[in-house]
Amino acid sequence: MNVYGTDKIRNVVLLGHGGAGKTTLVEAMAFVAGLTNRMGKVSDGNTISDFDKEEIKRNFSLSTSVVPIEWEDVKINVLDTPGYFDFVGEVEEAVSAADAAIIVVNGKAGVEVGTEKAWDICEKYHLPRIIFVTNMDDDNASFKNTVVQLNTKFGRKVAPFYVPIRENEKFVGFVNLVKMAGRRFVGDTSEFEEGPIPEYLSEQVQVSRDSLMEAVAETSEELMERYFEGDEFTYEEISEALMENVIDGSIVPVQMGAGINAQGVKMLLYAIRKYLPSPASTSTHGHYINTGEMIQVAYEEDKHMSAKVFKTLVDPFIGKYSLFKVCTGTLTADAPIYNVNQEKEEKVSKIYVLRGKEAIEVKELKAGDIGAVAKTGLATGDTIADKGAQVVYDAPEISKPYTYMRYDAVKKGDDDKVAAGLSKMMAEDLTLKSVNDTENRQTLLYGIGEQQLEIVASKLADRYKVEIELSRPKVAFRETIRKKSTVTGTHKKQSGGHGQYGVVVMEFEPSGNLEEAYEFAERVVGGAVPKNFFPAVEKGIQESVLKGPVAGYPVVGVKATLIDGKYHPVDSSEMAFKTATCLAFKNGIMDASPVLLEPIVTLRVTIPDSFAGDIMGDMNKRRGRVLGMDHTGANKQVITAEIPMSELYGYNTDLRSMTGGIGTYEYEFTRYEQAPADVQAKEVAARASEE
């Protein structure tokens, strides 16, 4: 593969709803550019970008893949991302390396939730974008309706560049609205030739042309004035205005085609080359190591070498690759590099360009280009540079996982294999997290959604030959008391020689502080219990609060006071008094009206206004208390509520069902509250059945 200068590179991320046709579009682009002799199909499992076994099995993308395409004199690094919301971390990594986006919309389905999410991502990261409407060869596809939906949802800056030509219910060509010229495909191929604009399209063409001219006019006062005066813009004026304003997001072109025959794809490649920015006109964020001061770094070839790792790929067959984007200078093979984050040198003998699963060795990569190195200690988010570098680049901003399930190895003795496999998968996917919950004797797997966790289990079985079982996790309840009780604990044992003897009289009452497990005090008079046994009594309390007598959960908010007791000068020992205290604790807690406390979280749900009623009704069913509603603009609002943690199991799936997939949520622990009697009874019965 040739080496390209910074101004000859385009880094483009493909975004859109699941099933919109992103992977098929990548195949079409590769075919038109001459990388392949025939297009692969998602259904056949032979596409360039979907090479993982799970992707082939499920017929949709699970991770981001890079497909570099050489088109005329530029190199287009296409980042194909998953459309399913569980894999948003993959999208966020890809976006951090992209300079522009293609939002893929299914012409049959129109604007979907994934389309809106893709737009929001572009707005968040200020990415120039082109919208590409696919499936135009489908009888039920409507470019006109899709453009109307896009204008309604995203405003007038969305401007169609083309109008499809259909004859005998077949997609046969398009009208170029910029040049006002007809184009007809040569058979079922991507090639096209000039042709007349059909008479029956004249009205639609004029409406679409007016829409495009209006978008062009709004880019400057001079053009707006001329537009109102009825002046016609020249092709050069239109082209220049488009080049300037597509880059700054003032105009969003809409193109269309049929991925299955690669029709319209050649025009998309031309548009990427002409309208979307090269890294030379963009910059990236970082901060100085010593001062922490933020800095904007331009992509320039004539500076020292630096790069940022934006993704890690771990595969049992092709190995581990760290994908990076060169930020400044030129990265060459065999050159020593320094991991700025980990403060260590890395040995890199070869650098690669990945094309799906194929690793193509290259001599060097210049600023703005995307490449990979194999078998290093690099992690996603690391900065590599010449030694002595003063800047660290920002790591990709990854969504926090809130969905979790318990997991257990199916076979005993496989725990280490499971841990090793998960460690590799967590390096690859930063939205995955494994947590050891020692309190409830369970291990938890966190992710964005249930489907992601199920796929993790499937990958473990396929890649690493270990099976895990996913199940509902236990909630971290607590136990406390509401009343005061006084009890005696006696430990008396005689078996020849020295015996065991210790008696304590304990008083238990609520401490009023649920943040601490216990408070210990003593009011012993007359030396009934010698002072040297006080630490043993406290140790008995310390051990007892770890597992309460109601349902085996930790005890909090208890004040334990030693008020009296008995001892024997020979048979008494620390162990005897500790054991007596444990007995007193168990009986004392049960006599002091024990209750279960459940964790309460503050939940924030972001949804469009139209779903507010459904969300609030669902909150009530989950024993939630709505605290407020805040409008965030764009017809969205955030509903804040307090809700028991136990009621959030499966909430991700339910929220997507209620909102069509557009709702998002986050939560944080707030406090513990007394659980209702029915919840307590159910939990006590569940714990009793386990023993």
N, C-alpha and C positions, 0 to 999 in steps of 0.2 A: 504494500500500500504506500502511496506517495506521502511525502511530508507536506503539510499545508501550513501556510502562514496564518496568523491570528485573524486577519481580515477575510480569509477564505474559508472560515469555519462557521457552521451554523449548528448550535446545540438546541434541539427541539424536542420537547416532551409531548407525548400523545396522551390526552386526557379525555374522559367521557364516561358515560354510563356503561355498566357491564353488558356485553353483547352488542355494543354499538358498531363494532367492526374495526377496532384499533389494530389488532394483530393482523387481520386481513389486509388492512391498508398498508402496514409495514411490508407485507409480502408483495403487494402490488408495486410499492415504491422500489423495492429491491429488484423486482422483475423488469420494470421500465428502465431502471438504471443499468441493467445488464449484469447484475450480480448473480442472478439465477436464470436457468433456462426454462423453468416452469414454476408456476406459483404453487406453494404448499397450501393446504387447507387445515383449518382448526379442527374440523371433524375427523380428518385423517391423521392428525397428530404429527404432521411433518412440516410445521412452520419453523422459520428461523428463530423466532423469539420465544416460542413456547416449547422448551426442550425438556423441562423437568417432567418426571414420570407422573407426578400428581396433576400437572397442567394437562398433559396428554390424556390422562384418565378422565378428567373432569371437563375438558374442553373449554377452559377459560384460564386467563393468566393469574398467577399467584405472586409473581415477583417482577421487578423491573428488569428488562434486558436492553442492552445497547446494540443497535444495528447501524454501523457507519456506512453511509451511501455516498459514493463519489458521483457527482452530477455536474457535467460540464467542467467548470474550473473550481468548484467548491466541494467541500466535504460536509455532509449533513450527518451529524450524530443524532440518530433517532432514539429516544428513550421511550420504549413501549411499557406503559404502566398498567397494573390491574384496574378494572373498573369496579370491582366489588368493594364495598366500604370497609370490610374487615381488614383490608390490606392497604389502608391509607398511609401507613409508615413507608411502604415502598414508593408511593406517590410523592411523599414529602422528601424522601432522599433524592428522587429523580429531579424534582423541581429545584432543589438546591444547586443542581449542576446545570440547569437549563437557562437559556437566554430568551427563549420564546416558547409558545405552546401552539399545538393544533388541537382544538376541541372537536372531537368526532361525535356527530349526531346522526342517529338512525333516521333516515327520511321517512320511514314508515311509522315509527313511534313518536317522532318529534322531540320536543324538549322534555327531557326526563329529569329525575332527581339528580342523577350523576352529572347531567349537563350543568345544572345550577351549582353543584359542588365544584365542578371544574372551573366555572366562571369565578366563583368566590376565591378559589386558590390563586387564579391569575390576578385577581384584584389585590389579594393579600401580598403577593410577591411582585406586583407591578410588572407582570409579564405581557409583552405584546402577543397578540394571538390571531390566528386564522381559524374560522369555523369551517369544517368540511362535512358536508351532508352526504352520507353513504346510502347504499341500497337504492340508487335511483333506477335500477333495472327492475325493481319490484313494482307490480301493478298498483299496489296500494300506497306507494311512496308519493309524497306531495312536497315538492320543494317550496312551492308558494305558501302552503300552510305552515311549513316549518319556519320560513323567514318571518311570517306574521307573528308566530309564537316567540321567536327570538327578539323581534322588535318590541313586543309587548313586555317581555320579561327583562330585557337588558337595555332597551332604549334605541334611539334613532342612529346611534353611532355604528350599529350593526348594519352593514351595507352589502347587498348581494353583488357579486362580480359577474355572475352568469345566470342565464335562464335555460333550463333544459329543453331540448327538442324531443318530442315524442311523436312517433308515427306507428299506427297499427299496434298500439299499446306496448311499444318498444322504445327504449331509450337509445336514440340514434345520434344525438349530438347536443350542441349547446350554442347559445348566443353569448358572445363576449361583449358585456355591457360597456367596458372601458373603450374598446375599439369599435363598438357597434357593428360587429361582423358575425356571420354565422359560421359554425364549424360542424363538420359531420365526421363521425367515426368511420374508419375503413373496416367494414365488417364488424366482427366481435373482437376488435383489438383496441389498444390504447392509442393507436395512430389516428390522426384526423386530418381533414383537408378543408379548404374554404368552401362555403356554400351560401346560398341565399338565406335571409331571415324569413321563415314562413309567415305568410300573411295572417294566419290565425293566431299568431303569437304577438302581433303588433301592439295590442293593448297592454298585455302583461309586460312586454319588453319596455314599453314607454313608462309604465308605473315603476318598474324596477330601476330603469335608468334614472328617473326623477329622484328615486330614493338614494341612489348612489351620488347623484349630483348635489343633492341636499347635504349629504354627509361631507362631501368635498367642500362645499360652500362654507360650512360651519367651521372649517379649519382656519379661516382668516377673515378679517373684516373686509378686505379688498374683494375677495372672492364672493363673500356674502352680498356685498353691494352690487356686484356685477350679476349675481344670480337673480336678485330681485328686479334688476333692470332688464332681465330676459336675455343676457349675453350667453352665448355658447362657449364653454371652455374647450380649449384645444387638447389634443391627446397628451401633448407634452406637459401642459398645466395639470391635467388630471393625474398623470403618472407621477409628477414631482410631488404633488400634494399627498398622494397616497403613500409614497415612500417615506415622507416626513412624518405623517400622522398615524400610519400603522405602527411604526416603531414606538411612538409615545402613547399608544392606546386610544387615540382620539377617533380612529376608525378601525373597525373590526371587519375584515372582508369575510364574505360567505362564499365558499366554493362548493362544488358538488361533483359526484361521480359514482361509479359502480366498482367497488373493490374487486369483485369476482372476475371481471374482465380488464381490470386496471384502467378503466375509462375515466378520464378526468384527472388521473394521477399525474400525468405529465405537466398539466397546468399548475397543479399543487407544487410540484418540484420547482417550477419556474417562479412561483410566488414566494416560496421559502427563500430562494436565492435572491430575489429582487427586493422583497419587502421586509423580511425579518432581519434583525440585527446580527452582526458578527460580534464575538466577544470584544473586539477592538473598540466597540462603541459602548461597552458596559463596564461594570466594576463589581467587586465583591466586598463583603464585610469582614473585618478582622479587628484585632486589638493588640496594642503593644504589650509585650510580656511583662515588662517592669512596672509600667504605670497603669495598665488596664484601660488606657484611653482608646476609644473607638476610632477606627480608621477605614476609609474607603480606598481600596486598592484597584487600580486600573489593570486590565489584562494587557501586558506589554512584553514583547519578546526580548528587549535589550536590557533587562534587569537580571538580577541573580535569580536562580531557580527556586520556585516555591510552588507547592500544590496542596490541595485538600482532598482527603479521602471521604467520599460521600456514600459509599456502599461497600459492603463485604459480601462476597459470594462464596459459600462453602458447599462443595459437592463431593460425595465420596469417590466419584469417578474422575472428575476433572480437577479436583483439589480446591485449595483456597485461593481466591483472588481478591485483592483490594482494588476497587475502582476509584480512580482519582481524576480530578480536573486540574490541569496545569494553570496556575494563576499568573505567574511571572516567569520570564526566562525560557529556557529550553531544558527539558529533562532528557538526558541521553543514557543509553544502556551502559552498564559498567561504571557509571559515575557514583561516587559515594554520596549517600543521602543521610540526612539527620532527622529523626523523629522528634519534633519540637515538643510535643505534648509529653512524651515518655522520656525525653532527654537521653536518647541513646541513638547510636548509629545503626543503620540498616544496611544489610548487604543485598544489593540488587544487581544481578548480572544481566537480566533480560527485562525488557518492557514489552507489553503487548497491547494490541487493540482487540477487544472482544467483539465478535459478531455472533450474537446468540451464545452458543456454547463453544464456538470456534475461537481459539486464541491465535492471533496473527502477530508474529514477532515483528517489531519495528526498531529502527535505529534510534529515533528521537521523536519527541512530541513537543510542539511549541505552545506558548501561552494560549489558553482558551480551549485546547484540545482535551479529549477524554481518552484515558488509557487504563492499564491495569498492571499490577505486579503480583507475582505468585509467591506463596510460602514465606511470608514475612510476619513480623509481630505487629503489623499495623492494625488499627481498629477504626471503625467508622467514626469520623469526626476528627481524626488526627491530621496534623499539618506536617508535611515533609518539606525540607528546604536544605539549602547549603548550610553548613555549620556556622553558628553565629547569627542566625536569623533572629530578628527582634519582633516578628509579627506572628500571631496565631490566628488562623481563620476560624470563623464561626462554624460549629458543627450543624448538621441539618436539624431543624426544629421538628421533633417527633411527637406525635400525639401520645398522651398518657393513657395507658390501658386501665379500664375500670371493670371489665368483665372478668370473672375468675371462676374456676372450677377446681375441685379436688382431683388429684390424680394419684394412682397407685400402680406399681409394677404388677402385671398379671402373674408373673412367675417370681417366686421368692429367690433372692440372690441377684436379681437383675437391676437393683437400685443404682449401682455404680454405672452400669451401661446406659441406663435412662438419663442419669445426671450428665454423662459425657455427651450423649446425643443432644440433649437440650442445650448444653453449653454452646455447642457448635451452631445450633439453630438460633439461639439468642444473639450470637455474634452477627448472624445474617439478618435477623429481624429484630430491630430495637423496640418494637411494641410488645415483644414477648418477655415475660418475667416469671421466674420461678421463686417462690417464697416458702421457706420452711416454717410452718406454724407449730412451734413446739408446744404451745399451750393446749391446743386441741389435737395434738399428735396427728397432724396431717400436712401434706405438701400441696401447695396451691400453684396453679398455672394461670397467669394473667394474660389477657389479650384484648383486642378491640371488640371481638364478638365471638359467639359460640362456634360459628362455622370455622373460624381461624383455628380455634383450639382443637376441633375435630380433625382438621387437616394436619395439625402438628402431630396428633396421635397416629394418623395414617402414615406420615413421613417417617416417624420413629420406627414403625413396623417395617416399612419398605427399605429405608436407607440403612438403619442401624440394627435391624432384626430384633427389636425389643418391643413388647406391647405394654401399653398403659391403659388403665380403665379410668374414664372420667366420670365423676359423680358430683352430687350436690354437696357443697362444702358445709362444715359445721360453722355456726355463727359464734363469735366470741362473747357469750353471755358472761355475766358476773353474778355473784351472790352477795347479799348484804342482809342486815336485820333492821327491824322497825321498832323493837321494844327492848327493854332491859331484862336481863336474867342473871340469876346467881346460882352457880352449880359447884358441886364438889367432884373433883377427879381423884380417884385413888388407884395407885398401882402398887400391888402387894404380891410378892412372890417369894416363896421359901422352898428351897430344894436342897437343903444341906449346905453347910458352910455359910458364907455371906449370902443374904437374900437381897431382894429389891423392894424398897419401901419409899413411897413418896405420896403425900396428900396435898392437894392444892384446892383452895376455895377461890373461884374466879368470878368476876363480875363482868358481864358483856353488855355493851350498849352502843348505839349508833355514835360514830365519831363526828358525823356531819361533813366529812371530807372523803368523797368518793375517788379522789385522785391517789390516795394512799391506801394500801391494803389494811394497815392496822396502826394503832397507837398502843404502846405498852406502858403501864404504870403499876406502882405497888403502894399499898397502904398497910403493910404488915407491921403489927406491933408486938412487942415482947419477944421477938426472935423466934416466932412460930415457924418461920422458914428462914434459915440462915441466908445472909446476903450472897454467899458464894454460889447459891443455887438459883439466884434471880436470872443470870444469863441462860441457864438451862430451861427455865420457864419461858423466857422470850423466844428461845430457839424452837420450843414446841409450838408456840403461836406462829412463828415464821414458817415452819413447815406445814402447819395445818391450813393456813390461808391459801396455799397453792391449789388445794382441791377441797372445795366445800362439801358439806354433807347433804345438800339438797339435790344437786344434779352433777356434782363433780367439777364445777367451774370455780375459778379463783374467787376468793372472798375479798371484798373491799369495804371501806368505811366502818370498821369495827374498832371500838376502844376496849381493850382487855386489861382489867386491873386485878392484880393478885392482892387479895385482902386477908387471906389466912391460910393455914395449912398445918401439916405435921411432918415431923421427920424423925428418923432413928439415927442415933450417933454412929451405928455400925453399918446398918443395911441401906441407909439412904445414899443415893448417888445422883450425878447429873442425868444419867440415862433414866433413872426412876422418875425424877421430877419432869423430865421432858415428856415421857410417856403419859404420866398423870395429866399433864397439861393438854396433851392431844385428846385424851378422853373427855376432859372437861370442855374443851373447845367444841367437840362434836355435839355433845348434849346441850351445851349452853346456846349454841347457834340455833338448834332446833327448838329450844324453848323461848327464843326471842323473836318470834314471828318472822322467819326467814323469807326472803323474796328473791326472785330472779330479776336482774337488771339487763336490759337489752341495749345494744349500741344504737344510737341515733345519729344519722348523718344529715348534713345540709346538702340537698340535691338542687342542682341548677339545670333546668331543661331549656334548650334554645330551640324554638319552633316558629313557623309562620303563624300569624295571627289567627288564621282560620282553624287551627287545631287546638286552640287554648281550652275550649270547653271540654274536649275529649281528654286532654291531659289532666285537667283538674279533676274531672270525674274519676279518672283512673287513680289519681293520688288519694282520693277519699277511700277507694276500695283497698288501698295498700296501707291504710291507717296513717296517711300523711297529713301534715298541717301546712297549708299554703301560707307563706309569709309575705309574698308580694309578687308583683309582675312589673317588669321594666322593659320599655320599648327600646330596641337597639337600632331602629332604622331599617329600611328595606323591607317593611312589613313583617318584621320579626320581633319576637319578644322573649325575654328570659323569665321563666317561672321559677321562683325559689321556694322550696318547701323543706320541712324537716320530716324525715321518714325513717322508720326502723330499718336497720341494715338487712334484716332477714327478709324484708319485703322486696328487696331489689334483685333477688335471684331471677334471672331471665328477663330483666327489664330491657336490656338492649334489643332483644328480639321483639318484645311487645311494643316498644317505642317505635321501632322501624315499621311495624305493622300498622300502628295508629297513624303514622305521619307519612307513609309511603317511602320511608327511608331517609327523609330529610332532617328529622329531629336528631339532636345530639344532646349528650348529658355529661355532667361531671359531678363528683361529690367529694366531701371531706368529713371525717369524723368530727362530731360536735360534743357529745356527752353520753352518759348512760342514764337511762330512765327505767322505772319499774315496769316490768312486762305485765300485760293483762293476765288475769287468772287462767284463761283458756290457753294462752300461749305457754304459761309456766307449766300447766298440767301436761300439755303435749310434750314439752321438752323433758320434763322429769320422767315421763313414761318412756320416751325414746332412749334416754340414758340408762334407764333400768333394764330395757330389753337388750342393751349391748353388753351388760355385765353377766 
